[in-house]
Amino acid sequence: MQSSNVLMSYKGSVSNDLLTSLLAIAQYKLDGIEQKSVIKKKIFSILVEILQNIYHHFANTLKDKLLEDDSITFLLMKVEDDYMIVTGNYVAAGDVYLLRKRIDEVNSLSAEELKEKYREQLNIGSVSPKGGAGLGIIDIARKSNNKLEYEFVEYDADYSFFNLTVKISTS
């Protein structure tokens, strides 16, 4: 793992306490290798958003079909001067189209358009049944200043595994 620049990785079940622990470990690791506090703050903020999204939106119902140890995957890596966050979690097949559409829309926007989209979403003020206001994907893209890379791998007729890769440039 050291040679591949993986700072931390996790594969397993997800809980609020686990996310708190993962964030504490990530902060400790970043404090040890990143000198620029603005970069650390950006990475940490993106991590919080990604892990909260996973916690609130991953397909809980898979516990019947899978071992809990296979619920999510998470990697934080340093690649040359940049950082990469790679996550994976199961999503309901019915959610794939909307999630793909939202990410594609966000990826099509310029930095200024993302800023405006974020303001619009804040002004709408509607909160989903899962507690989100639709800001997560927009916020991740805004803060990373990069396009979001993603993939859906069909698990069965009811679920797909969603991989998200976020690159955070330090320059």
C-alpha positions as CSV (number, residue, x, y, z in Angstrom):
1,M,0.0,0.0,0.0
2,Q,2.8,2.4,0.7
3,S,4.2,2.1,-2.8
4,S,0.8,2.9,-4.3
5,N,0.4,6.1,-2.2
6,V,-2.7,4.9,-0.4
7,L,-3.0,6.9,2.7
8,M,-6.0,5.0,4.0
9,S,-8.5,2.4,2.9
10,Y,-11.6,0.8,4.3
11,K,-14.0,-1.9,3.1
12,G,-16.9,-2.9,5.3
13,S,-20.2,-1.8,6.8
14,V,-21.1,1.8,7.5
15,S,-22.3,3.6,10.6
16,N,-22.2,7.1,11.9
17,D,-19.5,6.2,14.5
18,L,-17.4,4.6,11.7
19,L,-17.6,7.7,9.6
20,T,-16.5,9.8,12.5
21,S,-13.5,7.5,13.0
22,L,-12.6,7.5,9.3
23,L,-12.7,11.3,9.3
24,A,-10.5,11.5,12.4
25,I,-8.0,9.1,10.8
26,A,-8.0,11.1,7.5
27,Q,-7.4,14.3,9.4
28,Y,-4.5,12.8,11.2
29,K,-3.0,11.4,8.0
30,L,-3.4,14.7,6.2
31,D,-1.8,16.6,9.1
32,G,1.2,14.4,8.7
33,I,1.8,14.8,5.0
34,E,0.1,18.0,3.7
35,Q,1.7,21.4,4.6
36,K,-0.9,23.7,3.2
37,S,-3.9,24.1,5.5
38,V,-6.1,25.3,2.7
39,I,-5.5,22.0,0.9
40,K,-6.2,20.0,4.0
41,K,-9.4,21.9,4.6
42,K,-10.5,21.3,1.0
43,I,-9.8,17.5,1.2
44,F,-11.4,17.2,4.6
45,S,-14.6,19.0,3.5
46,I,-14.9,16.9,0.4
47,L,-14.4,13.7,2.5
48,V,-17.1,14.8,4.9
49,E,-19.6,15.4,2.0
50,I,-18.7,12.1,0.3
51,L,-19.0,10.0,3.4
52,Q,-22.2,11.6,4.5
53,N,-23.6,10.9,1.0
54,I,-22.7,7.3,1.4
55,Y,-24.1,7.0,4.9
56,H,-27.4,8.6,3.9
57,H,-27.9,7.2,0.5
58,F,-26.4,3.7,0.2
59,A,-28.7,0.8,-0.3
60,N,-29.3,-0.4,3.3
61,T,-31.6,-3.2,2.1
62,L,-28.6,-5.1,0.7
63,K,-27.9,-6.5,4.1
64,D,-30.2,-9.3,3.3
65,K,-28.2,-10.2,0.2
66,L,-24.6,-9.4,1.1
67,L,-22.3,-9.7,4.0
68,E,-22.2,-6.4,5.9
69,D,-18.5,-6.3,5.2
70,D,-19.2,-5.6,1.6
71,S,-21.3,-2.5,2.1
72,I,-18.8,0.3,1.1
73,T,-15.3,0.9,0.0
74,F,-13.2,4.0,0.6
75,L,-9.7,5.0,-0.4
76,L,-7.7,8.2,0.1
77,M,-4.6,8.4,-2.0
78,K,-1.9,10.8,-2.9
79,V,-1.0,10.7,-6.5
80,E,2.1,12.8,-7.2
81,D,1.0,16.3,-6.0
82,D,-2.7,15.6,-6.1
83,Y,-5.1,13.6,-3.9
84,M,-7.7,11.1,-5.0
85,I,-10.8,9.9,-3.1
86,V,-12.3,6.7,-4.4
87,T,-15.5,5.4,-3.0
88,G,-17.9,2.6,-3.8
89,N,-21.3,1.7,-2.5
90,Y,-24.5,0.0,-3.6
91,V,-27.4,2.0,-4.9
92,A,-30.9,0.8,-5.9
93,A,-31.3,0.3,-9.6
94,G,-34.1,2.8,-9.7
95,D,-31.7,5.5,-8.4
96,V,-29.0,5.0,-11.1
97,Y,-30.6,7.0,-13.8
98,L,-31.1,10.1,-11.6
99,L,-27.6,9.9,-10.1
100,R,-26.0,9.5,-13.5
101,K,-28.0,12.5,-14.8
102,R,-27.1,14.7,-11.9
103,I,-23.3,13.9,-12.1
104,D,-23.3,14.4,-15.9
105,E,-25.1,17.8,-15.5
106,V,-22.6,18.9,-12.8
107,N,-19.7,17.7,-15.0
108,S,-21.0,19.8,-17.9
109,L,-20.9,23.1,-15.9
110,S,-18.1,25.6,-15.7
111,A,-16.8,26.7,-12.3
112,E,-19.0,29.8,-12.5
113,E,-22.1,27.8,-13.6
114,L,-21.4,25.4,-10.6
115,K,-21.4,28.4,-8.3
116,E,-24.7,29.6,-9.7
117,K,-26.2,26.1,-9.6
118,Y,-25.2,25.8,-5.9
119,R,-26.9,29.2,-5.1
120,E,-30.0,28.1,-7.0
121,Q,-30.2,24.9,-5.0
122,L,-29.7,26.8,-1.7
123,N,-32.6,29.1,-2.7
124,I,-34.9,26.3,-3.5
125,G,-34.5,25.1,0.0
126,S,-36.3,21.7,-0.4
127,V,-35.0,18.8,1.6
128,S,-35.3,15.3,0.4
129,P,-36.7,12.5,2.5
130,K,-33.1,11.4,3.2
131,G,-32.3,14.8,4.6
132,G,-30.3,16.2,1.7
133,A,-30.9,19.5,-0.2
134,G,-29.3,18.3,-3.5
135,L,-26.1,20.1,-2.8
136,G,-23.6,17.2,-2.2
137,I,-22.6,16.4,-5.8
138,I,-22.4,20.1,-6.7
139,D,-20.4,20.9,-3.6
140,I,-17.9,18.1,-4.3
141,A,-17.4,19.2,-7.9
142,R,-17.0,22.9,-6.8
143,K,-14.4,22.2,-4.1
144,S,-12.4,19.7,-6.1
145,N,-12.2,21.9,-9.3
146,N,-12.3,18.7,-11.3
147,K,-14.9,16.6,-13.1
148,L,-16.3,13.7,-11.1
149,E,-15.4,10.3,-12.5
150,Y,-18.0,7.5,-11.9
151,E,-19.1,4.1,-12.9
152,F,-22.1,1.9,-12.2
153,V,-21.6,-1.9,-12.2
154,E,-24.8,-3.9,-12.2
155,Y,-24.9,-6.2,-9.2
156,D,-28.4,-7.7,-10.0
157,A,-31.8,-6.5,-11.3
158,D,-32.3,-4.5,-8.1
159,Y,-28.8,-3.0,-7.3
160,S,-25.7,-1.5,-8.9
161,F,-22.3,-0.8,-7.3
162,F,-21.5,2.9,-7.7
163,N,-17.8,3.9,-7.9
164,L,-17.0,7.6,-7.5
165,T,-13.5,9.1,-8.0
166,V,-12.7,12.6,-7.0
167,K,-9.4,14.2,-7.8
168,I,-8.3,17.2,-5.7
169,S,-5.5,19.2,-7.3
170,T,-3.1,20.9,-5.0
171,S,-1.9,23.5,-7.5
